[in-house]
Amino acid sequence: MLRRVVLAMMVVAAQTGAQLAPADSASRWVDSIFAPYDSRQSPGCAVAVTQNGVVTLAKGYGMADLEHDSPITRDTRFYIASISKQFTAMSIVLLEQQHLLSLDDSIQKWVPEVPSFGATITLRHLLHHTSGLRDYFTLLAVSGWPSDGHLTDQQFLNLVGRQKSLNFQPGDEFLYSNTGYVLLSIVVKRASGQSLRDFAAERIFQPLGMAHTEFRDDHNALIPQRALGYQPNGSTYRISQPEFDVVGDGGVYSTVEDLATWDANFRSGRVGGKEAIALLQAPGALNDGQIIPYALALTIGQFRGLKTYSHGGSYGGYQSALLRFPDKGLSVITLCNTSIASSTLAEQVGSVFLRLASQKPTVAAIDLSTSLLSAGAQTQTDSVAPLRPAAQLAQLVGNYYSDELDMPVTLVARDGILVIQRRRAADLRFIPLATDLYTNSDKMLLRVMRADGGTVTGFTLTISRVRDLQFVRRE
């Protein structure tokens, strides 16, 4: 009922036009938006709103640490996931300003561990997600790597170094890939002699006074005033937060007020100057000249006819969003430590301050979720789809190996379903889609490879941000 009242008020307010609402009156409606998270028995969120670079609202709802009964405040530090990419991008831009690198440098110049793939991948490709490199999160998910497992730079480089092909030729397409931004963090270290943690602290966070923001590149490091990430677990919650030591694509812990300070830098240019800000906000282009809706770690979009710059993040028990309406001088930051937080909170808050009616969000949300494989959960079509004859499934049964993942798997036929058995994770169940083509509830595609005589030689897997990952049959 409370939400209906809020929406009704917003619809009426929309008739007055998109004028910014007074912060004191809008605060009550913001409280209603976050009411589902405002409990001492659940994790929650923090929110900040800035108008013309000035923080006009900053509040916390729910608990930062359920075990220690610590509430969320405006000073609580959250893992911000993919919003971290903005600081990686700025670090690269600052290094180019020092003439220590060029955005058009080949990644192999700085990270020769990356295979050549017979194509030139530039730093600019990595920044715009047009490199064609497979997403390492998706690769890890296929391998069964736990989402809260430990991962080092060397393990990451070993994984990238084993890849034998790209999703597409560099510059031909736009496909979000976290791999590129981890590589950029390594570039920062090799070009500057400082880790991304230290470089960003010295060149970005300290000059802006962001005292509660840092890259965490050691999963054992303490983070004062940290909000733990949580996922629902029946009637209670379980802790779910990253244990990776790789950074660049993520890794930053920050507060809503520090992120408001960072957002204000897009107006002032205090760090980087106007040239850096313009570069960060300039959309990329493909080889054919097509403009993509992504700049340097910023998604360019619209909401109710208003231009937006934004980026979201999602990992484990954390959800984050930074949304800016440049023509209205309004920005909204939402940080949550529960995996079930709505992905539209920033848009809802923006609608209140802009006096706009709520609608389905049109701002692109980018996430880091590794829940790409649902452990073989069946879809409703499993029970009704025509099953492959047993003899044809029998042709596929056997042992297979992926050089690119250094991973053996076994294909078995079970109750007319094709099953991939993995050593480190649950089985994946596939149903037929077409001849030699199978799919599952995660929209994963398994394509059978055959020799000229029809003998099964292997199969490929395609899912989300990874295409044609090969598994070769072993006798």
ROSE-837514 format. One line per field, with one value per residue (C-alpha): residue number from 1; residue in one letter; x, y, z. Coordinates in pm, whole numbers, always signed. Each point is the difference from the previous one (the first is absolute). Layout:
REM residues N
n: [NUM, ...] $
res: [a, ...] $
x: [X, ...] $
y: [Y, ...] $
z: [Z, ...] $
//
This chain:
REM residues 475
n: [1, 2, 3, 4, 5, 6, 7, 8, 9, 10, 11, 12, 13, 14, 15, 16, 17, 18, 19, 20, 21, 22, 23, 24, 25, 26, 27, 28, 29, 30, 31, 32, 33, 34, 35, 36, 37, 38, 39, 40, 41, 42, 43, 44, 45, 46, 47, 48, 49, 50, 51, 52, 53, 54, 55, 56, 57, 58, 59, 60, 61, 62, 63, 64, 65, 66, 67, 68, 69, 70, 71, 72, 73, 74, 75, 76, 77, 78, 79, 80, 81, 82, 83, 84, 85, 86, 87, 88, 89, 90, 91, 92, 93, 94, 95, 96, 97, 98, 99, 100, 101, 102, 103, 104, 105, 106, 107, 108, 109, 110, 111, 112, 113, 114, 115, 116, 117, 118, 119, 120, 121, 122, 123, 124, 125, 126, 127, 128, 129, 130, 131, 132, 133, 134, 135, 136, 137, 138, 139, 140, 141, 142, 143, 144, 145, 146, 147, 148, 149, 150, 151, 152, 153, 154, 155, 156, 157, 158, 159, 160, 161, 162, 163, 164, 165, 166, 167, 168, 169, 170, 171, 172, 173, 174, 175, 176, 177, 178, 179, 180, 181, 182, 183, 184, 185, 186, 187, 188, 189, 190, 191, 192, 193, 194, 195, 196, 197, 198, 199, 200, 201, 202, 203, 204, 205, 206, 207, 208, 209, 210, 211, 212, 213, 214, 215, 216, 217, 218, 219, 220, 221, 222, 223, 224, 225, 226, 227, 228, 229, 230, 231, 232, 233, 234, 235, 236, 237, 238, 239, 240, 241, 242, 243, 244, 245, 246, 247, 248, 249, 250, 251, 252, 253, 254, 255, 256, 257, 258, 259, 260, 261, 262, 263, 264, 265, 266, 267, 268, 269, 270, 271, 272, 273, 274, 275, 276, 277, 278, 279, 280, 281, 282, 283, 284, 285, 286, 287, 288, 289, 290, 291, 292, 293, 294, 295, 296, 297, 298, 299, 300, 301, 302, 303, 304, 305, 306, 307, 308, 309, 310, 311, 312, 313, 314, 315, 316, 317, 318, 319, 320, 321, 322, 323, 324, 325, 326, 327, 328, 329, 330, 331, 332, 333, 334, 335, 336, 337, 338, 339, 340, 341, 342, 343, 344, 345, 346, 347, 348, 349, 350, 351, 352, 353, 354, 355, 356, 357, 358, 359, 360, 361, 362, 363, 364, 365, 366, 367, 368, 369, 370, 371, 372, 373, 374, 375, 376, 377, 378, 379, 380, 381, 382, 383, 384, 385, 386, 387, 388, 389, 390, 391, 392, 393, 394, 395, 396, 397, 398, 399, 400, 401, 402, 403, 404, 405, 406, 407, 408, 409, 410, 411, 412, 413, 414, 415, 416, 417, 418, 419, 420, 421, 422, 423, 424, 425, 426, 427, 428, 429, 430, 431, 432, 433, 434, 435, 436, 437, 438, 439, 440, 441, 442, 443, 444, 445, 446, 447, 448, 449, 450, 451, 452, 453, 454, 455, 456, 457, 458, 459, 460, 461, 462, 463, 464, 465, 466, 467, 468, 469, 470, 471, 472, 473, 474, 475] $
res: [m, l, r, r, v, v, l, a, m, m, v, v, a, a, q, t, g, a, q, l, a, p, a, d, s, a, s, r, w, v, d, s, i, f, a, p, y, d, s, r, q, s, p, g, c, a, v, a, v, t, q, n, g, v, v, t, l, a, k, g, y, g, m, a, d, l, e, h, d, s, p, i, t, r, d, t, r, f, y, i, a, s, i, s, k, q, f, t, a, m, s, i, v, l, l, e, q, q, h, l, l, s, l, d, d, s, i, q, k, w, v, p, e, v, p, s, f, g, a, t, i, t, l, r, h, l, l, h, h, t, s, g, l, r, d, y, f, t, l, l, a, v, s, g, w, p, s, d, g, h, l, t, d, q, q, f, l, n, l, v, g, r, q, k, s, l, n, f, q, p, g, d, e, f, l, y, s, n, t, g, y, v, l, l, s, i, v, v, k, r, a, s, g, q, s, l, r, d, f, a, a, e, r, i, f, q, p, l, g, m, a, h, t, e, f, r, d, d, h, n, a, l, i, p, q, r, a, l, g, y, q, p, n, g, s, t, y, r, i, s, q, p, e, f, d, v, v, g, d, g, g, v, y, s, t, v, e, d, l, a, t, w, d, a, n, f, r, s, g, r, v, g, g, k, e, a, i, a, l, l, q, a, p, g, a, l, n, d, g, q, i, i, p, y, a, l, a, l, t, i, g, q, f, r, g, l, k, t, y, s, h, g, g, s, y, g, g, y, q, s, a, l, l, r, f, p, d, k, g, l, s, v, i, t, l, c, n, t, s, i, a, s, s, t, l, a, e, q, v, g, s, v, f, l, r, l, a, s, q, k, p, t, v, a, a, i, d, l, s, t, s, l, l, s, a, g, a, q, t, q, t, d, s, v, a, p, l, r, p, a, a, q, l, a, q, l, v, g, n, y, y, s, d, e, l, d, m, p, v, t, l, v, a, r, d, g, i, l, v, i, q, r, r, r, a, a, d, l, r, f, i, p, l, a, t, d, l, y, t, n, s, d, k, m, l, l, r, v, m, r, a, d, g, g, t, v, t, g, f, t, l, t, i, s, r, v, r, d, l, q, f, v, r, r, e] $
x: [+0, +284, +160, -332, -25, +357, -64, -325, +174, +273, -254, -172, +335, +101, -274, +189, +306, +353, +96, +217, -196, +107, +233, -196, -329, +164, +173, -330, -64, +356, -65, -301, +209, +249, -259, +39, +368, -45, +16, +237, -47, +117, +277, -89, +121, +148, -103, +136, -141, +196, -133, +252, +283, -133, -122, -362, -89, +205, -157, +35, -260, +36, +308, +362, +92, -274, +234, +115, -325, +167, -240, +67, +84, +114, +358, -38, +239, -141, +157, -103, +78, +6, -18, +368, +69, -35, +311, +191, -95, +104, +334, +69, -98, +230, +288, -65, +11, +347, +96, +76, -236, -246, -358, +96, +281, -38, -77, +286, +240, -84, -128, +177, -163, -314, +0, +20, -308, +126, -154, +97, -188, +52, -53, -283, -168, +26, -146, -299, -62, +66, +307, -171, +170, -209, -128, +204, -292, -197, +299, +37, -371, +19, +298, -191, +218, -190, -119, +161, +318, +349, +156, +339, +141, +215, -296, -189, +290, +31, -368, +24, +323, -172, -269, +30, -260, -201, -374, +45, +264, +105, -221, -269, -247, -77, -20, +63, +307, +151, +322, +100, -13, +207, +258, -12, +82, +311, +85, -20, +247, +246, -21, +15, +192, -288, -284, -342, -82, +290, -28, -372, +55, +274, -141, -379, -127, +236, -23, -381, -13, -157, +137, -233, +72, +259, +74, +25, +257, +56, -308, +142, +19, -224, -261, -123, -376, -56, -343, +14, -174, -295, -214, -331, +25, -344, -131, +341, +310, +345, +309, +91, +289, +302, +326, +180, +332, -40, -129, -77, -335, -105, +178, -94, -164, -158, -281, -289, +154, +341, -167, -191, +339, +122, -314, +58, +339, -186, -111, +321, +269, +216, +165, +83, -123, -265, +188, -16, -367, -87, +188, -169, -341, +65, -176, +202, -35, +25, +211, -290, -47, -306, -14, -49, -188, +310, +282, +283, -174, -314, -324, -168, -377, -330, -271, -333, +169, +281, +361, +176, +349, +0, +161, -123, +167, -99, +207, -96, -201, +69, -199, +111, -101, +119, -243, +52, -245, +252, -259, -175, +312, -137, +182, -111, +222, -143, +209, -154, +135, -277, -14, -378, +9, -191, +212, -222, +50, +207, -258, -280, +181, +81, -366, -96, +245, -87, -373, -36, -244, +158, +51, +195, +365, +180, +344, +230, +116, +329, +65, +280, -219, +165, -327, +6, -51, -291, +153, -206, -344, -269, -237, -361, +100, +212, -310, -170, +279, +56, +295, +285, -2, +215, +233, +77, +64, +223, +225, +76, +70, +366, +285, +93, +262, +31, +354, -134, -136, +244, -316, -116, -373, -212, -314, -261, -356, -245, -374, +25, +184, +359, +199, +343, +171, +255, +243, -30, -366, -348, -107, -131, -312, -78, -302, -2, -61, +93, +222, +326, -108, -108, -99, -86, -181, +292, -32, +331, +63, +184, +91, +136, +313, +39, +267, -80, -114, -242, +211, -44, +329, -114, -242, -6, -175, -136, -149, -40, +343, +186, -40, +108, +203, +138, +4, +186, -91, +245, +14] $
y: [+0, +239, -54, +73, +327, +92, -80, +193, +306, -29, -20, +316, +175, -94, +225, +300, -77, -123, +261, -115, -70, +158, -239, +11, -106, -251, -164, -143, -168, -133, -153, -179, -139, -149, -112, -369, +21, +206, -276, -101, -363, +39, +149, +319, +299, +347, +279, +342, +272, +297, +312, +209, -181, +50, -293, +72, -343, -285, -276, -363, -273, -347, -171, -1, -300, -227, -186, +316, +197, +282, +231, +146, +370, +254, -97, -375, -147, -229, -210, +194, -269, +132, +367, -60, +5, +379, +35, -247, +199, +329, -154, -98, +347, +164, -220, +103, +364, -73, -156, -328, -189, +49, -122, -140, -215, -371, -191, -236, +293, +11, -350, -240, -287, +74, -215, +189, -170, +129, +341, +324, +72, +355, +155, +196, -328, -116, +324, -14, -378, -49, -224, -334, -149, -257, +107, -169, -14, -206, -226, -57, -71, -265, -158, -19, +251, +118, +361, +66, -188, +148, +130, +164, +202, -297, -237, +256, +36, -379, -20, +276, -147, -334, +153, -95, +225, +319, +52, +227, +207, +306, +298, -197, -17, +133, -278, +72, -182, +34, -152, +327, +206, -247, +18, +380, -24, -197, +264, +270, -192, -61, +352, +189, -234, +17, -236, +127, +22, +236, +195, +71, +93, +250, +145, -18, -77, +219, +311, -22, -67, -343, -126, -301, -143, -256, -287, -319, -221, -220, -195, -24, +381, +160, +250, +226, +64, -263, -128, -376, -137, -233, -240, -143, -352, -126, +213, +149, +123, -123, +215, +39, +226, -9, -165, +95, +180, +113, +354, +245, -141, +24, +8, +341, +55, +342, +202, +188, +332, -82, -102, +327, +173, -203, +85, +371, -33, -39, +360, +145, -202, +38, -333, -43, +336, +67, -205, -317, +53, +46, -318, -201, +105, -41, -306, -264, -108, -331, -71, +88, +337, -99, +188, -215, +112, -39, +244, -75, -193, +204, -111, +276, -20, +176, -4, +159, +205, +118, -84, -219, -119, -304, -320, -282, -283, -336, -265, -253, +184, +348, +223, +350, +278, +349, +195, +355, +233, +255, +240, +21, +8, -302, -319, -301, -263, -319, -267, -317, -306, -240, -191, +45, +379, +148, +102, +308, +175, +283, +58, +3, +258, +206, -4, +141, +289, +68, -28, -260, -288, -337, -216, -299, +112, +66, +53, -293, -191, -188, -269, -233, -286, -342, -188, -83, -372, -117, -336, -179, +117, -129, +217, -91, -108, -284, -214, +77, +41, -295, -197, -115, -372, -191, -112, +360, +104, -304, +141, +298, -189, +15, +209, +343, +263, +378, +132, +351, -79, -285, -190, -360, -75, -305, -15, -250, -78, -3, -53, +125, +318, +88, +76, +163, -125, +241, -85, +325, +85, -134, -173, +196, -145, +57, -62, -19, +318, -119, -262, -10, +310, -2, +265, +40, +235, +245, +37, -176, -160, -329, -70, -342, -11, -287, -120, -41, -357, +107, -110, +225, +184, +244, +278, +375, +201, +351, +200, +369, +160, -311, -146, -337, -134, -331, -339, -275, -366, -224, -375] $
z: [+0, +89, -342, -171, +187, -98, -365, +2, +145, -262, -282, +124, +44, -354, -133, +138, -215, +74, +259, +287, +317, +331, +183, +327, -159, -237, +298, +124, -333, -7, +344, -145, -288, +244, +254, -98, +103, +315, +261, +279, -108, -360, -214, -181, -198, +9, -234, -86, -226, -129, -165, -193, +174, +354, +211, +92, +139, +145, +208, +97, +42, +152, +140, -113, +217, +130, +237, +175, -25, -195, -187, -344, +5, -257, +97, -54, -258, -266, -270, -311, -259, -360, +95, +86, -374, -2, +217, -218, -309, +161, +102, -362, -121, +257, -116, -361, +109, +140, -337, +174, -229, -284, -22, -339, +142, -57, +319, -91, +44, +369, +69, -238, +184, -205, -317, -330, -151, -335, +76, +170, +323, +123, +342, -159, -95, +360, +134, -238, +32, -370, +36, -65, +304, +183, +340, +272, +244, -251, -63, +374, +34, -274, +173, +328, +180, +311, -20, +338, -86, +21, -323, -53, -290, -101, -8, -207, -247, -24, -94, -262, -137, -69, -224, -366, -159, +41, +5, -305, -173, +208, -74, -185, +290, +347, +261, +366, +129, +345, -133, -165, +317, +202, -277, +25, +372, -94, -261, +268, +215, -281, -143, +329, +227, +251, +64, -105, +370, +67, -325, +45, +364, -86, -322, +52, +349, +205, -224, +12, +374, -44, +330, +21, -347, -103, -234, +203, -173, +306, +108, +354, +40, +260, -118, +284, +11, -267, -96, -45, -307, +54, -196, +124, +139, +90, +282, +73, -190, -92, -54, -368, -90, -232, +100, -321, +5, -362, -44, -279, -102, +365, +333, +139, +337, +41, +157, -155, +107, -149, -325, +4, +20, -295, -194, +69, -171, -329, +48, +142, -176, +308, -80, -366, -121, -263, -258, +212, +85, -366, -91, +274, -128, -375, -146, -176, -363, -184, -306, -228, +169, +203, +331, +309, +315, +215, +69, +246, +279, -55, -165, -201, -4, +54, +265, -87, -270, +228, -83, +256, +81, +222, +109, +218, +180, +143, +171, +264, +262, -138, -235, -101, -237, -88, -217, -128, -177, -135, -140, +337, +219, +188, +100, +202, +166, +150, +173, +144, +181, -96, -327, -25, -3, -292, -297, -54, +335, -149, -272, +257, +212, -309, -97, +339, -23, -363, +76, -274, -7, +66, -306, -115, +15, -325, +152, -75, +306, -13, +256, +109, +96, -32, +49, -371, +48, +209, +83, -262, +109, -233, -198, -63, -351, +141, +51, -330, -255, -232, +133, -221, -77, +242, -278, -98, +360, +38, -273, +225, +321, +99, +139, -132, +81, -43, -41, +50, +346, +81, +84, -57, -19, -67, -216, +112, -108, +288, -47, -357, +107, -90, +314, +43, +314, +146, +278, +192, -49, -53, -319, -297, -167, -368, -218, -383, -196, -350, -160, +197, +194, +366, +249, +369, +234, -6, -380, -33, -339, -47, -363, -96, -217, -246, -240, -371, +60, +273, +295, +305, +63, +267, +76, +58, +269, -48, +283, +68, -53, -117, -347, -142, +291, -126, +172, -189, +35, +180, -58] $
//
